[in-house]
C-alpha cells in the first residue's frame, strides 16, 4: 500500500480545537429515529472534553431522520421538496435534543446552519468564521448542520457527502487541530468488513492516494447519505489544510476520550502540512490578491515586532479595488511588503476610515466590522 502504516501513533499531536462529525447512522443506532441514549453518551464525552478546556464544534446529521420519524405519524410527504420538508421538520427536534442533553452539563449550544454558498462566498466565509470563533471564545459549543432546507444539490449528494465534507470545511474554517468523523464502522479497512471477513483495519494513513481511495469504494450505508468514500474525501481536504483527521467507531463508549488521550482508535490521517504553513502558502502565493494597504512606521512596527492586528489609524494609503474578504498586501512607507492578509473592509470603506481611530469607524460607515482592518489571525508576515 505504500502510504499507509501500522507503526505510527497519534499521541504526538496536541488537540485543543476539535471538530466532531456525527453521522445519521450513529445518531439513530441503525433505527428510524434519533437514539437519545446514544446522543447522551456522546454529550457526556464532549462535556468532559469541554471541562478540560478543549474547544469543540459538533457537526451533526440527523435532521432528515428526525423529520421522517415525526411525519410518519401523520402522512407521507411526496414530490421534489420531500427531503427539504423532512429537514425543516426535523432540524428543530434535533437541536432540541442536543440543547436539552448539553444543558444537563451546564453547556450552552448554538445552532449554526451552513450551505455551500456560505463557504464559497468570501463575505459569508468571514462572517461564518468570525461567528464560530466568537462562540468558542465564550465557551459555547456550535452545532453545525447543512442548511438542507435551501441546499437542493447537497441533499441529493451531488456536492457534499452527507456532512462529511462540510465538517472538513468547518475544520479548515476555524483552524482546527483535529477532525473526528464518527461512523458506524471502525475506520478504513482493506476491504468492506461487512462482506469480507478477512478485511483488516488500517490504523494510520500518511498520505491519501489512489490506493487509499480505492479501498474506500463508493458505497453508502443505512439512512445516511455518506459513505467511506465521502469520509476519505473529507480527510483529504482536512489533511491538505494542515488538520489531522480520524475516522472512528461512533458506537464505542468513550471513543472521543480515548482519542484525546492519545489512544490508537480507528484510522488516523496525518496532516500533509502544518496549519500555519498551509495558511502561509495560501496568502503568500499572491493568488487572488486584489490590492495593497500602505501603513505608517508605527503600524509597521506593531505588525512586525509585536504581532498586532492592523488598525485603521495606521493606514496611510489604499491601492487597488478589493472587497471585504479579499487577500491584500500590506506595505511599509517605502513600498516594501510587510505582510499579506484578509481584509476586513473593502477598499472604498478603508479609504474612508484610513488614519482614523477605531471608535470613529461606526460614525463614518453605515456598517462596521470591528476595529481590525486585518485581524492578526488572518495576517502572515512576508518572508
Helices and strands as residue ranges (DSSP letters): E 4-5, E 17-22, H 24-28, H 36-51, E 55-60, H 63-71, H 82-103, E 109-114, H 116-120, H 122-137, E 141-146, H 152-155, H 164-173, E 178-183, E 204-205, H 210-216, H 228-240, E 244-249, H 255-260, E 267-269, H 275-284, E 289-295, H 297-306, E 310-311, G 312-314, E 315-320, E 327-331, E 337-342, H 347-353, G 358-360, H 361-364, E 372-374, G 376-378, E 379-381
